[in-house]
Amino acid sequence: MDFAVKSGKPENLRTGCLVLFVPRDGKPAGSAAAVDAASDGRIRHVLDRGDLADTAGATLLLPDVPGIRADRVLLVRSDAEPLDAAGLRKVARGGIVALLGSPARDAVLALDALEVRDRNAAWIASELVQMASVEGYRFNEYRSEPGPNDIVRLGRLTIHTAGSRSAVSRAVEEAAIIGEATNYARTLGNLPGNVCHPSHLADEARRMGRENERMKVRIVEERQMRSMGMGAFLSVTAGTEQPAKLIVMEYTGAAKSRKPSVLVGKGITFDTGGISIKPGPGMDEMKFDMCGAASVFGVMQAVVRLGLPINVVGIVAAAENMPSGSASRPGDIVRTMSGQTVEILNTDAEGRLVLCDALTYAERYKPTAVVDVATLTGAAVVALGNHATALYANDDELATDLLEAGERTGDRAWRMPLWEDYQQQLKTNFADMANVGGKEAGSITAACFLARFTRSYKWAHLDIAGTGWNSGARKGATGRPVRLLTEWLAERGSR
């Protein structure tokens, strides 16, 4: 979808649909008032008649409104009082979904009647553009004949502003980049496991490196992993014919002397559970077990296109977890790149095994901070559902920065405990640690496991098992937490 910014009299704008926000008190203001005057009171008439429901986000599509040049007018109910950020997103989602369901191929959306506490027009425009990008996403790559609901006709959305266009235009441009990056991550997550395997992800990284002179890409192959002592990583890929890849993307947006921020993504492109095999129902969704890696790809794309003045390294630990005669078994003991040993009690707790070696690899960059992203535990879903990402950190300032970035973007996280008390659950008689800590506090003990490999730098762990994808009728990757992490990096770059 293309985006633009325009000003001028709304009644004179030629477009397939003009979107107007009207408050709950029923009195059109701004652009809605101008259209009402030009149409001899048509807007007031339908409002007074009660045709538009008095619920925030309710919509009413009016064809052939007289006195204006737009083919249609979409009325969207707002609120009489200034909205907060959550209220704006609710109102905007109602309008965007209705617009995408209309026959319009282009639309103009008027900002002037939207008021959000402590936010300006540029911020509102950014939210609307990102909402349109995400809601307008469809994954039709493997549909011979997409159904009516699988096709989005809207190809261009113009933001109409009565004020200065420069700030709004810049916000719209940046929001479009972030929306596209989010959808890129969603596409990687939605691809089937027979297409999106570790080699495919490596090819994606190489493509990004070829297209961006500020990005250098390195692919660490299994023989190199073996020489570096990545026994935990290699234990996961032992049962598959697909070679594992450690994918490293280095973006240089600042002086090379500046230490980078590092993102590490879990890239299990399909997870059967290995010898500890998963139940059959729902196993198809295990193609989403690389959504952490997908989000790292999305963030790296956004960082490059935004040209952030910061150095960022994206590391993706890509592998399949399959059962076979060569697969790792429960009870096997492996030595990690850090030299610590792990007893594998459950081969379905494989994400932490690829991540621990990737986190050790990250030490070589002497990073200012490391954030890993992983669909790591079902326990995170039990704790927080699909609303908030579980956040763990060994540094309070880093945790606060990530939480605040989540609040600003609506891509929220919730901090969980990382107390030493939980470490005892990882004790085993036969190695330095076990890879699982029992039934209790499963998301916490998984984070405690990773914490043993991150003591030399500031680190945070985002468990996106509940937020990385949706099940059921809305099945598909969400692209979270691309917005959160891009906002976090942008803030670091502005310091």
Legacy VTK file of the C-alpha trace (Angstrom):
# vtk DataFile Version 3.0
C-alpha trace
ASCII
DATASET POLYDATA
POINTS 495 float
0.000 0.000 0.000
1.227 3.484 -0.886
0.900 6.440 1.471
0.888 10.192 0.899
0.069 13.454 2.697
-2.184 16.210 1.377
-3.870 19.390 2.536
-6.605 21.534 1.019
-10.376 21.675 1.239
-11.706 18.172 1.960
-14.853 18.705 -0.117
-12.674 19.287 -3.189
-10.570 16.127 -2.857
-11.152 13.559 -5.586
-10.892 10.109 -4.028
-12.629 6.767 -3.825
-13.423 7.318 -0.137
-13.101 10.251 2.240
-12.754 9.110 5.863
-14.128 11.514 8.472
-14.050 11.130 12.247
-17.021 12.478 14.196
-17.258 12.818 17.995
-19.868 11.192 20.177
-21.734 14.456 20.724
-22.870 14.168 17.091
-21.597 17.567 15.943
-19.332 17.434 12.900
-16.141 19.441 13.260
-13.234 20.312 11.005
-13.297 18.380 7.738
-16.594 16.727 8.673
-18.168 20.163 9.188
-16.813 21.338 5.824
-18.272 18.311 4.040
-21.542 18.780 5.909
-21.771 22.381 4.701
-20.906 21.435 1.120
-23.517 18.645 1.098
-26.320 20.790 2.509
-26.308 19.097 5.904
-26.093 15.473 4.778
-23.649 14.512 7.535
-25.742 16.109 10.307
-28.851 14.473 8.903
-27.561 10.896 9.138
-26.049 11.582 12.564
-29.261 13.087 13.927
-31.172 10.104 12.583
-28.918 7.766 14.582
-27.528 5.857 11.595
-23.998 5.901 13.074
-23.792 3.849 16.261
-22.660 5.698 19.379
-19.696 3.360 19.953
-16.062 4.327 19.481
-14.876 2.835 16.208
-18.369 2.377 14.749
-18.583 3.219 11.032
-21.102 4.225 8.391
-20.358 4.262 4.635
-22.222 6.910 2.628
-22.143 6.680 -1.195
-22.696 9.629 -3.513
-22.715 12.454 -0.972
-23.788 15.558 -2.913
-21.614 18.647 -3.201
-18.228 16.900 -2.843
-15.834 15.142 -5.227
-15.259 11.956 -3.215
-17.135 8.863 -4.405
-17.938 7.835 -0.836
-17.698 9.141 2.706
-16.848 6.841 5.587
-17.934 8.204 8.969
-16.053 6.840 11.980
-17.259 7.461 15.518
-14.601 8.954 17.770
-15.115 10.433 21.238
-16.225 13.769 22.634
-13.128 13.898 24.854
-9.492 13.636 23.762
-8.516 10.017 23.294
-5.656 8.196 24.930
-3.334 6.044 22.799
-5.399 2.879 23.320
-8.592 4.743 22.444
-7.062 6.099 19.258
-6.034 2.604 18.195
-9.560 1.306 18.823
-11.136 4.097 16.786
-8.539 3.811 14.036
-8.915 0.039 13.752
-12.662 0.388 13.270
-12.191 2.908 10.483
-9.336 1.098 8.754
-11.091 -2.292 8.772
-14.255 -0.753 7.312
-12.226 1.092 4.692
-10.397 -2.069 3.649
-13.742 -3.806 3.282
-15.092 -1.108 0.968
-14.743 -1.050 -2.838
-12.459 2.003 -2.679
-9.064 1.682 -4.357
-7.778 4.929 -2.907
-8.832 6.950 0.118
-8.184 10.180 1.986
-8.242 10.114 5.773
-8.782 13.437 7.574
-6.816 13.925 10.792
-8.225 17.181 12.072
-11.087 15.790 14.185
-8.822 13.353 16.014
-7.401 14.591 19.288
-5.148 12.428 21.450
-3.875 13.512 24.843
-0.210 14.528 24.804
0.153 13.534 21.138
0.496 15.611 17.976
-0.778 15.149 14.438
2.459 13.459 13.312
2.087 10.762 15.969
-1.559 10.204 15.059
-0.668 9.941 11.369
2.050 7.415 12.191
-0.388 5.241 14.120
-2.952 5.351 11.314
-0.411 4.402 8.654
0.985 1.503 10.663
-2.560 0.346 11.415
-3.413 0.427 7.715
-0.239 -1.483 6.836
-0.860 -4.236 9.362
-4.625 -4.547 8.791
-4.142 -4.478 5.027
-1.690 -7.398 5.055
-2.751 -10.602 3.309
-0.742 -13.795 2.769
-1.944 -15.158 -0.567
1.269 -16.643 -1.953
-0.120 -20.164 -2.081
-3.783 -19.491 -2.924
-4.803 -20.330 -6.482
-8.014 -18.331 -6.124
-8.065 -15.968 -3.140
-11.527 -15.418 -1.676
-13.227 -11.998 -1.501
-11.910 -11.366 2.015
-8.377 -12.259 0.945
-8.099 -9.357 -1.489
-7.467 -5.759 -0.447
-8.542 -3.281 -3.110
-7.167 -0.224 -1.345
-3.826 0.615 -2.921
-3.239 4.180 -1.734
-4.066 5.989 1.488
-3.568 9.748 1.760
-3.414 11.467 5.127
-5.168 14.851 5.035
-3.831 17.440 7.459
-4.811 21.047 7.988
-1.509 21.934 9.642
2.147 21.722 8.655
2.753 18.899 6.216
6.484 18.442 6.810
6.319 16.761 10.221
3.329 14.642 9.203
5.015 13.625 5.937
8.138 12.513 7.774
6.058 10.532 10.270
4.087 8.874 7.483
7.253 7.896 5.622
8.806 6.338 8.727
5.570 4.593 9.700
5.281 3.054 6.236
8.808 1.646 6.595
8.013 0.118 9.993
4.690 -1.257 8.749
6.402 -2.859 5.774
9.090 -4.334 8.050
6.413 -5.774 10.331
4.697 -7.388 7.362
8.016 -8.733 6.097
8.468 -10.501 9.419
4.912 -11.827 9.162
5.565 -13.242 5.702
8.700 -15.042 6.865
6.701 -16.497 9.742
3.786 -17.539 7.541
5.903 -19.341 4.957
5.680 -23.147 5.251
8.562 -25.081 6.747
9.387 -26.775 3.442
10.094 -23.327 1.972
11.386 -21.281 4.897
14.199 -23.485 6.198
17.590 -22.302 7.527
19.081 -21.998 4.032
16.161 -19.815 2.945
16.760 -17.473 5.870
20.453 -17.351 4.985
19.529 -16.394 1.413
17.250 -13.647 2.739
20.129 -12.239 4.763
22.466 -12.346 1.772
19.858 -10.477 -0.296
19.609 -7.780 2.368
23.384 -7.495 2.414
23.571 -7.101 -1.366
20.900 -4.404 -1.344
22.337 -2.335 1.520
25.906 -1.133 1.539
25.736 -0.442 5.281
25.009 -4.095 6.033
27.572 -6.860 6.114
26.318 -10.457 6.238
28.153 -13.526 7.496
26.782 -17.088 7.498
28.401 -19.443 10.007
28.110 -23.015 8.749
27.947 -26.191 10.844
31.615 -27.060 10.393
32.539 -23.627 11.775
30.087 -24.060 14.651
31.750 -27.348 15.447
35.196 -25.761 15.522
33.873 -23.024 17.848
32.392 -25.592 20.214
28.709 -24.880 19.662
27.662 -28.287 20.931
24.254 -27.139 22.195
23.286 -25.575 18.849
24.475 -28.617 16.911
22.570 -31.006 19.179
19.302 -29.479 17.947
20.077 -29.876 14.261
21.505 -33.413 14.616
18.284 -35.111 13.517
17.575 -33.193 10.306
18.955 -33.154 6.792
18.621 -29.361 6.665
21.930 -27.746 7.633
21.765 -25.249 10.463
22.920 -21.669 9.931
24.098 -18.985 12.307
23.170 -15.843 10.392
24.934 -12.610 11.296
23.828 -9.223 9.915
25.994 -6.242 10.866
24.544 -2.771 10.243
26.869 0.210 10.560
24.955 3.468 10.958
27.440 5.177 13.280
31.191 5.309 13.764
32.722 1.841 13.758
34.228 2.607 17.159
30.753 2.734 18.710
29.713 -0.530 20.325
26.622 -2.101 18.790
23.290 -3.191 20.133
22.743 -6.875 19.353
19.497 -8.689 18.562
19.414 -12.488 18.716
16.502 -14.393 17.195
15.417 -17.983 17.691
15.018 -19.445 14.196
13.633 -22.962 14.597
12.031 -23.133 11.169
10.073 -26.222 12.156
9.848 -27.821 15.576
8.565 -31.375 15.880
9.919 -31.560 19.406
12.560 -34.033 18.248
12.588 -37.342 20.139
10.342 -35.672 22.760
7.848 -35.363 19.936
4.896 -32.997 20.155
1.251 -34.100 19.876
-0.022 -34.115 16.291
-2.887 -31.590 16.620
-1.593 -28.081 16.091
1.903 -29.195 15.097
1.496 -27.316 11.807
1.856 -24.112 13.832
5.403 -25.067 14.693
6.476 -23.341 11.478
5.957 -20.227 13.623
8.773 -21.281 15.951
11.069 -18.987 13.979
8.998 -15.843 14.601
11.761 -14.502 16.845
14.180 -14.764 13.937
11.575 -13.245 11.607
11.231 -10.240 13.898
15.012 -9.738 13.870
14.908 -9.729 10.056
12.065 -7.218 10.155
13.868 -4.924 12.583
17.077 -5.045 10.564
15.125 -4.063 7.434
13.535 -1.158 9.307
16.853 -0.008 10.775
18.499 0.053 7.347
15.653 1.871 5.605
15.262 4.384 8.412
19.017 4.952 8.358
19.242 4.954 12.143
22.494 6.478 13.465
23.406 3.401 15.475
25.330 0.169 15.020
23.193 -2.963 15.211
24.048 -6.639 14.869
21.282 -9.136 14.131
22.086 -12.772 14.917
19.703 -15.556 13.885
20.142 -19.114 15.147
18.403 -21.102 12.389
17.773 -24.833 12.570
15.129 -27.541 12.297
14.279 -29.825 15.208
13.453 -33.249 13.769
13.409 -36.844 15.079
15.645 -39.433 13.437
18.256 -42.030 14.248
20.855 -39.273 14.593
18.729 -36.941 16.714
19.659 -35.975 20.266
18.053 -38.058 23.001
16.766 -37.186 26.470
19.684 -37.750 28.801
22.355 -36.657 26.305
24.923 -34.195 27.603
26.381 -31.471 25.389
29.077 -28.855 25.859
28.161 -25.296 24.946
30.384 -22.697 23.306
30.836 -21.134 26.763
32.288 -24.413 28.066
29.308 -25.108 30.327
27.615 -28.489 29.979
23.908 -29.195 29.608
21.935 -32.370 30.194
19.113 -32.501 27.657
16.110 -33.773 29.615
13.635 -32.732 26.933
14.530 -32.320 23.259
11.496 -30.069 22.826
13.251 -27.430 24.929
15.518 -26.776 21.964
15.202 -23.019 21.585
17.336 -22.298 24.596
19.996 -24.686 23.247
20.475 -22.750 20.001
20.157 -19.421 21.789
22.755 -20.124 24.460
25.498 -20.604 21.868
24.271 -17.599 19.850
24.337 -15.471 23.014
27.896 -16.580 23.702
28.811 -15.712 20.116
27.387 -12.200 20.707
30.100 -11.520 23.309
32.670 -10.912 20.572
30.942 -7.623 19.663
31.384 -6.192 23.194
27.782 -4.998 22.906
26.134 -2.140 24.759
23.118 -4.437 25.158
21.794 -7.732 23.823
18.119 -8.570 23.365
17.053 -12.040 22.342
13.611 -12.762 20.872
12.133 -16.239 20.981
8.914 -18.217 20.878
10.373 -20.031 23.837
7.759 -21.418 26.222
4.101 -22.299 26.431
4.355 -21.145 30.034
4.631 -17.543 28.817
1.277 -17.974 27.075
-0.289 -19.335 30.253
1.060 -16.365 32.223
0.274 -13.484 29.874
-1.898 -14.773 27.028
-1.390 -13.030 23.690
-1.549 -9.466 24.976
1.925 -8.869 26.372
5.372 -10.254 25.651
7.187 -11.702 28.655
10.316 -9.656 29.358
13.276 -10.717 31.456
16.421 -8.658 31.999
19.602 -8.588 34.049
19.665 -4.772 33.913
16.919 -2.475 35.221
17.627 0.415 32.846
17.489 -1.859 29.802
14.234 -3.401 31.032
12.703 0.037 31.552
13.743 1.238 28.090
12.138 -1.799 26.451
8.955 -1.511 28.506
8.612 2.172 27.636
9.189 1.466 23.940
6.408 -1.101 24.155
4.041 1.390 25.773
4.773 4.056 23.155
4.073 1.660 20.287
1.269 -0.402 21.805
3.497 -3.472 21.354
3.603 -4.050 25.076
5.741 -6.252 27.292
5.553 -7.183 30.970
8.597 -7.704 33.147
8.901 -11.098 34.821
11.207 -12.124 37.720
14.688 -13.422 37.065
15.580 -14.266 40.649
18.408 -16.580 41.609
15.864 -18.595 43.613
14.667 -20.198 40.383
18.129 -21.338 39.286
17.993 -24.345 41.605
15.309 -25.889 39.385
17.969 -26.371 36.688
20.203 -28.528 38.866
21.113 -32.012 37.646
23.397 -34.748 38.938
25.209 -35.175 35.642
26.030 -31.748 34.119
26.342 -28.073 34.962
22.633 -27.620 34.286
19.559 -29.270 32.801
17.755 -27.709 29.860
14.384 -27.766 31.677
13.423 -26.962 35.247
10.214 -28.902 35.797
6.555 -27.943 35.498
6.597 -24.851 37.693
7.575 -21.414 36.359
8.578 -22.771 32.953
9.051 -19.393 31.266
11.128 -18.146 34.197
13.433 -21.161 34.352
13.968 -20.936 30.591
15.070 -17.322 31.051
17.263 -18.378 33.990
18.930 -20.916 31.707
19.747 -18.192 29.160
20.930 -15.856 31.925
23.847 -18.215 32.602
25.259 -17.285 29.186
24.789 -13.498 29.406
26.708 -12.489 32.519
29.267 -10.417 30.623
26.835 -7.846 29.192
23.458 -6.150 29.641
20.804 -8.522 28.374
17.061 -8.872 27.959
14.970 -11.813 26.818
11.605 -11.442 25.080
9.480 -14.594 25.169
6.993 -14.058 22.332
5.336 -17.489 22.420
2.012 -15.752 23.101
2.455 -12.703 20.892
4.439 -13.941 17.884
1.483 -15.557 16.134
-2.272 -16.094 16.368
-4.111 -19.408 16.241
-7.651 -20.232 15.176
-9.551 -18.213 12.588
-6.887 -15.467 12.693
-3.997 -17.932 12.365
-0.822 -16.236 11.221
2.325 -14.450 12.315
1.850 -11.045 13.950
5.243 -9.441 13.316
5.631 -8.609 16.993
7.870 -7.246 18.450
9.205 -5.412 15.368
7.609 -2.119 16.438
8.862 -2.384 20.013
12.446 -3.147 19.032
12.591 -0.589 16.228
11.353 2.082 18.645
13.902 0.966 21.228
16.760 1.182 18.745
15.569 4.530 17.373
15.558 5.927 20.898
19.076 4.608 21.529
20.218 6.139 18.257
18.880 9.561 19.279
20.894 9.707 22.530
LINES 1 496
495 0 1 2 3 4 5 6 7 8 9 10 11 12 13 14 15 16 17 18 19 20 21 22 23 24 25 26 27 28 29 30 31 32 33 34 35 36 37 38 39 40 41 42 43 44 45 46 47 48 49 50 51 52 53 54 55 56 57 58 59 60 61 62 63 64 65 66 67 68 69 70 71 72 73 74 75 76 77 78 79 80 81 82 83 84 85 86 87 88 89 90 91 92 93 94 95 96 97 98 99 100 101 102 103 104 105 106 107 108 109 110 111 112 113 114 115 116 117 118 119 120 121 122 123 124 125 126 127 128 129 130 131 132 133 134 135 136 137 138 139 140 141 142 143 144 145 146 147 148 149 150 151 152 153 154 155 156 157 158 159 160 161 162 163 164 165 166 167 168 169 170 171 172 173 174 175 176 177 178 179 180 181 182 183 184 185 186 187 188 189 190 191 192 193 194 195 196 197 198 199 200 201 202 203 204 205 206 207 208 209 210 211 212 213 214 215 216 217 218 219 220 221 222 223 224 225 226 227 228 229 230 231 232 233 234 235 236 237 238 239 240 241 242 243 244 245 246 247 248 249 250 251 252 253 254 255 256 257 258 259 260 261 262 263 264 265 266 267 268 269 270 271 272 273 274 275 276 277 278 279 280 281 282 283 284 285 286 287 288 289 290 291 292 293 294 295 296 297 298 299 300 301 302 303 304 305 306 307 308 309 310 311 312 313 314 315 316 317 318 319 320 321 322 323 324 325 326 327 328 329 330 331 332 333 334 335 336 337 338 339 340 341 342 343 344 345 346 347 348 349 350 351 352 353 354 355 356 357 358 359 360 361 362 363 364 365 366 367 368 369 370 371 372 373 374 375 376 377 378 379 380 381 382 383 384 385 386 387 388 389 390 391 392 393 394 395 396 397 398 399 400 401 402 403 404 405 406 407 408 409 410 411 412 413 414 415 416 417 418 419 420 421 422 423 424 425 426 427 428 429 430 431 432 433 434 435 436 437 438 439 440 441 442 443 444 445 446 447 448 449 450 451 452 453 454 455 456 457 458 459 460 461 462 463 464 465 466 467 468 469 470 471 472 473 474 475 476 477 478 479 480 481 482 483 484 485 486 487 488 489 490 491 492 493 494
